[in-house]
Amino acid sequence: DHVMSVSADATTLTAYGNSWKRFKLDEPFAVTEATVLKLTFEATVEAEAHIVCLLDDSINANDGRDDCYALSGKEITKSGSAYKKVTQFTADGGTTHYELLVGSYFTGNVLYLGFGQDNDKAFTATRAEGESSISNIEIYNLPSLNVGVDGSSPTDRSGNSLSFAIANDQQSYETSSQDNTPIRDNLAIISGDGSSITMTGNMWRMFPIVPLKSSADLGDFVVSFNYKLVTKGQIHAICFEDNSELGDYDSPASNEYDPKRCILLNEFEDLSNKVWFRGYQPALGETHRYVLNLSKFPFERFYEWKYLALIQDNDDDKSVGEMVISDLHVTTSLTSCLGSTDYTFQVSDCTVENFLSMVGDKMTENSCIQDDPLLELMAVFDAKTEMDVYKQIEHICKSSYVAYEYDFAKTISSETQLVNEFIDGGTILNYEADAEGDDLV
């Protein structure tokens, strides 16, 4: 065995020859499903094996859990009982920057960092050959997806916030054959502040809700979120699931136990089955805010929310497709602040955006607890989706213009002289000559 050296700035560990060492941590930590090991590895002179481990109290890499990872090595051809061969393998003389989702291999406490450089003279005359270095080691957890509840923002960090976090524990939804696997190499990306998640390529991904939310906890279960289609796949959907299976209304056997739970956001192939709730489908590049009163959806036998599932399907090219879900929010009690209040307002142009803005101003004037005008109107109109609210606004705006409308089509159809003399060419203006007979031009 040979000594390993540590750089003066304590950021780099270098191994020479056959060397197996473990270093006790000042403070142990727990690996969760979202834990990542980040490091830079350089195989200066490739030995038989180069391994990094996150050990409990064992002195043996073969400790019964998958906590050791082979980064390089002439004898490493596949994963073994003592280590897992990483996907991005480092060649002799190469340097690789790793971010290993170790939480996808194991969970549990870590007391030691272990480093192994193996040389049993399979390729050399002595055990002194071989050199590698590991530097800039970081261990961190991937961000969780935050969900705002009853007025609290998904990014609210106050102690009084009702928001909750969905841990970044990504699992295959429906079947692993539908998903791009291994998941650790095809992660959906949650933003640093936990407000958004981006899906790239073919993904059928679900996230456990821990602790699960019972139907009593969810109350009215009004869900809102922003959705943006960046690149077309074949299917884009979001599901509020009580199990890991996609509902199948074409199969009576499955239908009895697994009714539909998924809202279709975009479809670019013919979907004739009945497993989807359908609504507004945004254009490419458009950001649309959905507000869905799921208590009004036929969510049969829905007793608890166990998983958030996201689907981006593309069987033609599994690398193509991108969508972003952001600002996920749940309202458990949908009530109106202005429902019993008479109010009027004027807008220069009666559009949905302007209408909602004026409703928001009225909510501020009336010191409403919640400040979301779209949710306010969802309650006022007893709406199922945001599109029901937009239709009501359209009706109100159209009605406000009635007193100022001029029906030109009706006028010309009843004024025969106007039609005959002007539109059909019966006046001097149509002769292109003035009263004196000169050319109008």
C-alpha positions as CSV (number, residue, x, y, z in Angstrom):
1,D,0.0,0.0,0.0
2,H,1.2,3.5,-0.8
3,V,0.6,6.9,0.8
4,M,-1.9,9.4,-0.8
5,S,-1.1,13.1,-0.8
6,V,-3.4,16.1,-0.1
7,S,-2.7,19.4,-1.8
8,A,-1.8,22.5,0.3
9,D,-5.2,24.0,-0.4
10,A,-6.9,20.8,0.7
11,T,-8.9,20.5,-2.5
12,T,-7.0,17.6,-4.3
13,L,-6.2,14.1,-3.2
14,T,-3.6,12.3,-5.3
15,A,-3.0,8.5,-5.2
16,Y,0.3,6.7,-6.3
17,G,0.6,3.0,-6.9
18,N,-1.6,0.5,-5.1
19,S,-3.4,2.5,-2.5
20,W,-6.7,2.1,-0.6
21,K,-7.6,4.7,2.0
22,R,-10.6,5.9,3.9
23,F,-11.0,9.3,5.7
24,K,-13.4,9.7,8.6
25,L,-15.7,12.7,8.3
26,D,-16.0,15.3,11.1
27,E,-19.7,15.1,10.8
28,P,-21.6,12.1,9.2
29,F,-24.4,12.8,6.7
30,A,-27.3,10.9,5.3
31,V,-27.6,10.1,1.6
32,T,-31.2,10.6,0.3
33,E,-32.7,9.8,-3.1
34,A,-31.7,13.3,-4.2
35,T,-28.0,13.2,-3.0
36,V,-25.3,14.0,-5.6
37,L,-21.5,13.4,-5.4
38,K,-19.7,16.0,-7.4
39,L,-15.9,15.8,-8.2
40,T,-13.2,16.1,-10.8
41,F,-11.2,13.0,-11.6
42,E,-7.9,12.8,-13.5
43,A,-6.4,9.4,-14.5
44,T,-2.8,10.5,-14.9
45,V,-1.5,7.0,-15.3
46,E,-4.3,4.4,-15.4
47,A,-4.1,1.5,-13.0
48,E,-6.3,-1.6,-12.8
49,A,-9.1,0.2,-11.0
50,H,-9.9,3.7,-9.6
51,I,-12.8,3.8,-7.1
52,V,-14.4,6.4,-4.8
53,C,-16.7,5.2,-2.0
54,L,-19.2,6.7,0.5
55,L,-18.8,4.3,3.4
56,D,-20.7,3.7,6.6
57,D,-18.6,2.1,9.4
58,S,-17.2,-0.6,7.1
59,I,-13.5,-0.9,6.0
60,N,-14.6,-3.0,3.1
61,A,-15.8,-1.7,-0.3
62,N,-17.9,-4.8,-0.6
63,D,-20.2,-3.9,2.3
64,G,-23.5,-5.0,0.8
65,R,-24.7,-1.6,-0.4
66,D,-23.9,0.1,-3.7
67,D,-21.8,2.9,-2.3
68,C,-18.6,2.5,-4.4
69,Y,-18.1,3.8,-7.9
70,A,-15.5,2.8,-10.5
71,L,-14.4,5.9,-12.5
72,S,-11.5,4.3,-14.5
73,G,-9.3,1.2,-14.7
74,K,-7.9,-1.3,-17.1
75,E,-9.7,-4.2,-15.4
76,I,-13.1,-2.5,-15.1
77,T,-15.3,-3.8,-17.8
78,K,-18.6,-3.8,-16.0
79,S,-20.1,-3.3,-12.5
80,G,-19.1,-5.8,-9.8
81,S,-20.3,-6.8,-6.4
82,A,-18.0,-4.2,-4.8
83,Y,-18.5,-1.2,-7.1
84,K,-20.7,0.3,-9.8
85,K,-19.1,1.3,-13.1
86,V,-20.2,4.8,-14.0
87,T,-21.6,5.7,-17.4
88,Q,-19.0,8.3,-18.2
89,F,-15.8,6.3,-17.8
90,T,-12.4,8.1,-17.8
91,A,-9.7,6.9,-20.2
92,D,-6.0,6.8,-19.5
93,G,-4.7,10.4,-19.3
94,G,-8.2,11.8,-19.3
95,T,-10.0,14.2,-16.9
96,T,-13.8,14.0,-16.2
97,H,-16.1,16.2,-14.1
98,Y,-18.6,14.0,-12.4
99,E,-22.0,14.7,-10.8
100,L,-23.1,11.2,-9.6
101,L,-26.7,10.8,-8.3
102,V,-25.5,8.4,-5.6
103,G,-29.0,8.5,-4.1
104,S,-30.2,6.4,-7.0
105,Y,-27.8,3.6,-5.8
106,F,-28.4,3.7,-2.1
107,T,-29.6,5.7,0.9
108,G,-28.2,5.8,4.4
109,N,-25.5,7.3,6.6
110,V,-22.0,8.0,5.5
111,L,-19.2,8.2,8.0
112,Y,-16.1,7.9,5.7
113,L,-15.0,8.8,2.3
114,G,-13.0,6.0,0.7
115,F,-10.6,6.1,-2.3
116,G,-9.1,3.1,-4.0
117,Q,-6.4,2.8,-6.7
118,D,-5.8,-0.8,-7.4
119,N,-2.6,-2.4,-8.8
120,D,-2.0,-6.1,-8.3
121,K,0.7,-6.2,-10.9
122,A,-1.6,-7.5,-13.7
123,F,-0.1,-5.1,-16.1
124,T,3.1,-3.8,-14.3
125,A,6.2,-5.3,-12.7
126,T,5.5,-3.6,-9.3
127,R,2.6,-2.2,-7.4
128,A,4.1,1.3,-7.5
129,E,2.7,2.2,-10.9
130,G,-0.5,4.2,-11.3
131,E,-1.4,7.8,-10.5
132,S,-4.7,9.6,-10.3
133,S,-6.2,12.6,-8.5
134,I,-9.7,13.6,-7.2
135,S,-10.4,17.2,-6.6
136,N,-13.2,19.7,-5.7
137,I,-15.4,17.2,-3.9
138,E,-18.9,18.4,-3.2
139,I,-21.9,16.5,-1.8
140,Y,-25.3,18.1,-2.0
141,N,-29.0,17.4,-2.5
142,L,-30.8,18.2,-5.7
143,P,-33.5,20.9,-5.1
144,S,-37.1,19.8,-4.3
145,L,-40.1,21.0,-6.2
146,N,-42.0,23.5,-4.1
147,V,-45.8,23.6,-4.0
148,G,-47.6,26.7,-2.7
149,V,-50.8,26.2,-0.7
150,D,-53.7,28.6,0.0
151,G,-52.0,31.9,-0.8
152,S,-48.4,30.9,0.0
153,S,-45.9,31.1,-2.8
154,P,-44.0,28.0,-4.0
155,T,-40.8,29.9,-3.2
156,D,-42.0,31.2,0.2
157,R,-39.3,30.4,2.8
158,S,-41.1,32.0,5.8
159,G,-41.8,29.8,8.8
160,N,-45.5,30.5,8.5
161,S,-45.7,29.2,4.9
162,L,-48.2,26.4,4.1
163,S,-46.2,25.4,1.1
164,F,-44.7,21.9,0.9
165,A,-41.8,20.4,-1.0
166,I,-41.9,17.4,-3.3
167,A,-38.5,15.7,-2.9
168,N,-36.4,15.2,-6.0
169,D,-36.9,11.4,-5.9
170,Q,-37.5,10.7,-9.6
171,Q,-39.1,7.3,-10.5
172,S,-40.5,5.9,-13.7
173,Y,-44.2,6.3,-14.2
174,E,-46.3,3.6,-15.7
175,T,-43.4,1.4,-16.7
176,S,-39.6,1.8,-17.0
177,S,-39.9,0.9,-20.7
178,Q,-41.8,4.1,-21.3
179,D,-39.2,6.2,-19.6
180,N,-35.6,7.2,-20.7
181,T,-33.5,5.2,-18.3
182,P,-31.3,5.0,-16.3
183,I,-33.0,8.0,-14.6
184,R,-29.7,9.1,-13.1
185,D,-28.5,9.9,-16.6
186,N,-31.7,11.4,-17.8
187,L,-32.9,13.7,-15.0
188,A,-35.7,16.2,-15.1
189,I,-34.2,19.5,-13.9
190,I,-35.7,21.3,-11.0
191,S,-34.7,25.0,-10.7
192,G,-32.5,26.1,-7.8
193,D,-35.4,27.9,-6.1
194,G,-37.7,24.9,-6.5
195,S,-40.3,26.9,-8.6
196,S,-40.0,25.0,-11.9
197,I,-39.2,21.7,-13.5
198,T,-37.9,21.2,-17.0
199,M,-38.5,17.9,-18.9
200,T,-36.2,17.1,-21.8
201,G,-36.6,14.2,-24.2
202,N,-38.8,11.2,-23.6
203,M,-39.7,11.1,-20.0
204,W,-42.4,9.3,-18.0
205,R,-41.5,10.6,-14.5
206,M,-43.2,10.6,-11.1
207,F,-42.4,12.1,-7.8
208,P,-43.7,10.7,-4.5
209,I,-45.6,13.1,-2.2
210,V,-44.3,12.5,1.3
211,P,-46.4,12.5,3.4
212,L,-49.2,11.9,1.0
213,K,-52.1,14.3,0.9
214,S,-55.5,12.8,1.7
215,S,-58.7,14.1,-0.1
216,A,-59.7,15.7,3.2
217,D,-56.3,17.6,3.3
218,L,-56.8,18.7,-0.3
219,G,-60.4,20.1,0.2
220,D,-61.5,21.8,-3.1
221,F,-58.2,20.7,-4.7
222,V,-57.8,23.6,-7.1
223,V,-54.5,23.2,-8.8
224,S,-52.8,26.0,-10.8
225,F,-49.5,26.0,-12.7
226,N,-47.7,27.6,-15.6
227,Y,-46.9,25.5,-18.6
228,K,-44.6,26.2,-21.6
229,L,-44.1,24.0,-24.6
230,V,-40.5,24.7,-25.7
231,T,-40.0,21.8,-28.2
232,K,-42.7,19.4,-29.4
233,G,-42.8,15.8,-28.3
234,Q,-45.8,13.6,-29.1
235,I,-47.6,13.8,-25.8
236,H,-47.3,16.3,-22.9
237,A,-49.3,15.8,-19.8
238,I,-49.5,16.2,-16.0
239,C,-51.0,13.7,-13.6
240,F,-52.2,13.9,-10.0
241,E,-51.9,10.2,-9.1
242,D,-52.9,7.9,-6.3
243,N,-50.8,5.1,-7.9
244,S,-48.0,4.5,-10.4
245,E,-50.2,3.3,-13.3
246,L,-51.7,5.3,-16.1
247,G,-55.5,5.0,-16.1
248,D,-56.9,2.8,-18.8
249,Y,-60.5,3.3,-19.7
250,D,-60.2,1.0,-22.7
251,S,-59.7,-2.0,-20.3
252,P,-62.6,-2.7,-18.0
253,A,-60.4,-4.8,-15.8
254,S,-58.0,-1.9,-15.3
255,N,-60.7,0.7,-15.3
256,E,-62.4,-0.7,-12.2
257,Y,-59.3,0.1,-10.1
258,D,-57.4,2.7,-12.0
259,P,-59.5,5.6,-13.5
260,K,-57.8,8.5,-15.3
261,R,-55.8,11.1,-13.4
262,C,-53.9,12.9,-16.2
263,I,-54.6,16.3,-17.9
264,L,-53.4,16.4,-21.5
265,L,-51.4,19.6,-22.1
266,N,-50.4,19.0,-25.8
267,E,-50.9,16.2,-28.2
268,F,-49.2,15.8,-31.6
269,E,-50.4,12.3,-32.4
270,D,-53.8,10.7,-32.6
271,L,-54.9,9.7,-29.1
272,S,-58.1,7.8,-29.4
273,N,-58.1,6.3,-25.9
274,K,-60.0,7.8,-22.9
275,V,-57.2,8.0,-20.3
276,W,-56.8,11.8,-20.6
277,F,-58.7,14.9,-19.5
278,R,-58.5,17.4,-22.3
279,G,-58.5,21.2,-22.2
280,Y,-56.7,24.1,-23.7
281,Q,-53.6,23.2,-25.7
282,P,-51.0,26.1,-25.9
283,A,-49.1,26.9,-29.0
284,L,-45.3,26.3,-29.3
285,G,-43.5,28.9,-27.2
286,E,-46.6,30.1,-25.4
287,T,-46.8,30.2,-21.6
288,H,-50.2,29.3,-20.3
289,R,-51.5,29.3,-16.8
290,Y,-53.8,26.4,-16.0
291,V,-56.3,26.6,-13.1
292,L,-58.1,23.3,-12.6
293,N,-60.8,22.7,-10.0
294,L,-60.1,19.0,-9.7
295,S,-63.0,18.5,-7.3
296,K,-65.2,19.1,-10.3
297,F,-63.4,16.6,-12.4
298,P,-64.6,13.0,-12.4
299,F,-61.7,11.8,-10.3
300,E,-63.4,8.5,-9.4
301,R,-62.3,6.8,-6.2
302,F,-59.6,9.4,-5.5
303,Y,-58.8,9.2,-1.8
304,E,-55.2,10.5,-1.6
305,W,-52.6,12.3,-3.7
306,K,-49.4,10.1,-3.7
307,Y,-47.5,11.1,-6.8
308,L,-47.0,14.0,-9.1
309,A,-46.4,12.5,-12.6
310,L,-45.2,14.3,-15.7
311,I,-45.3,12.8,-19.2
312,Q,-43.4,13.9,-22.2
313,D,-43.6,11.1,-24.7
314,N,-41.7,10.8,-28.0
315,D,-41.2,7.4,-29.4
316,D,-39.8,8.7,-32.7
317,D,-36.8,10.4,-31.2
318,K,-36.4,10.0,-27.4
319,S,-34.0,13.0,-27.2
320,V,-36.6,15.5,-28.6
321,G,-39.1,17.4,-26.6
322,E,-39.0,20.0,-23.9
323,M,-41.6,21.4,-21.5
324,V,-41.5,23.5,-18.4
325,I,-43.9,23.4,-15.4
326,S,-43.6,26.2,-12.9
327,D,-45.4,27.9,-10.0
328,L,-47.4,24.9,-8.9
329,H,-50.0,25.8,-6.4
330,V,-52.9,24.1,-4.5
331,T,-56.0,25.9,-3.1
332,T,-57.8,23.8,-0.6
333,S,-60.7,26.2,0.0
334,L,-61.9,28.2,-3.0
335,T,-63.9,31.2,-1.7
336,S,-64.8,34.6,-3.2
337,C,-63.9,37.8,-1.5
338,L,-65.9,40.1,-3.9
339,G,-68.8,37.8,-4.5
340,S,-71.2,39.8,-2.2
341,T,-69.8,43.2,-3.3
342,D,-71.2,45.4,-6.0
343,Y,-68.4,47.0,-8.0
344,T,-67.8,48.6,-11.4
345,F,-64.7,49.5,-13.3
346,Q,-63.7,50.9,-16.7
347,V,-61.0,49.7,-19.0
348,S,-59.8,51.3,-22.2
349,D,-59.6,47.9,-23.9
350,C,-61.7,45.0,-22.5
351,T,-59.3,42.1,-22.7
352,V,-58.8,39.2,-20.3
353,E,-55.5,40.7,-19.0
354,N,-57.0,44.1,-18.4
355,F,-60.1,42.6,-16.8
356,L,-58.1,40.5,-14.4
357,S,-56.0,43.5,-13.5
358,M,-59.0,45.6,-12.6
359,V,-60.4,42.7,-10.5
360,G,-57.1,42.6,-8.7
361,D,-57.3,46.3,-7.9
362,K,-60.8,45.8,-6.5
363,M,-59.5,42.9,-4.3
364,T,-56.8,45.3,-3.0
365,E,-59.3,48.0,-2.2
366,N,-61.5,45.5,-0.3
367,S,-58.5,44.1,1.6
368,C,-59.0,40.6,0.3
369,I,-56.8,38.0,2.0
370,Q,-55.8,36.3,-1.2
371,D,-54.7,38.4,-4.1
372,D,-55.1,36.2,-7.2
373,P,-57.9,37.6,-9.4
374,L,-58.1,34.4,-11.5
375,L,-58.8,32.3,-8.4
376,E,-61.3,34.9,-7.3
377,L,-63.2,34.6,-10.6
378,M,-63.0,30.8,-10.4
379,A,-65.0,31.1,-7.2
380,V,-67.4,33.8,-8.5
381,F,-68.3,31.8,-11.6
382,D,-68.1,28.4,-9.9
383,A,-65.7,27.4,-12.8
384,K,-64.1,24.1,-13.6
385,T,-61.1,25.5,-15.5
386,E,-59.5,28.8,-16.3
387,M,-61.0,28.7,-19.8
388,D,-64.5,28.9,-18.2
389,V,-63.5,32.1,-16.6
390,Y,-62.1,33.5,-19.9
391,K,-65.4,32.7,-21.6
392,Q,-67.3,34.6,-18.9
393,I,-65.0,37.6,-19.3
394,E,-65.4,37.4,-23.1
395,H,-69.2,37.5,-22.6
396,I,-69.0,40.5,-20.2
397,C,-66.7,42.4,-22.6
398,K,-68.9,41.7,-25.5
399,S,-72.0,42.8,-23.6
400,S,-70.3,46.1,-22.6
401,Y,-69.9,47.0,-26.3
402,V,-73.5,46.3,-27.3
403,A,-74.8,49.9,-26.7
404,Y,-72.1,51.3,-28.9
405,E,-72.3,48.8,-31.8
406,Y,-73.3,49.7,-35.3
407,D,-74.4,46.8,-37.4
408,F,-73.1,47.8,-40.8
409,A,-74.2,44.5,-42.4
410,K,-77.7,45.1,-41.2
411,T,-77.7,48.7,-42.5
412,I,-76.6,48.0,-46.0
413,S,-78.9,45.0,-46.3
414,S,-81.9,47.3,-45.6
415,E,-80.8,50.4,-47.4
416,T,-81.2,49.3,-51.0
417,Q,-80.4,52.8,-52.4
418,L,-77.0,52.8,-50.7
419,V,-76.2,49.4,-52.1
420,N,-77.4,50.2,-55.6
421,E,-76.1,53.8,-55.9
422,F,-72.8,53.5,-54.2
423,I,-71.5,50.0,-53.6
424,D,-72.8,48.7,-56.9
425,G,-71.5,51.7,-58.8
426,G,-74.4,54.1,-59.3
427,T,-72.8,57.4,-58.3
428,I,-70.5,59.8,-59.9
429,L,-67.8,58.7,-57.5
430,N,-67.8,55.3,-59.3
431,Y,-67.4,57.0,-62.6
432,E,-64.0,58.3,-61.5
433,A,-65.1,61.8,-62.7
434,D,-66.1,64.9,-60.8
435,A,-69.3,67.0,-61.3
436,E,-67.5,69.0,-64.1
437,G,-66.6,65.8,-65.9
438,D,-62.9,66.0,-65.1
439,D,-60.8,62.9,-64.0
440,L,-60.8,62.5,-60.2
441,V,-57.2,61.5,-60.3
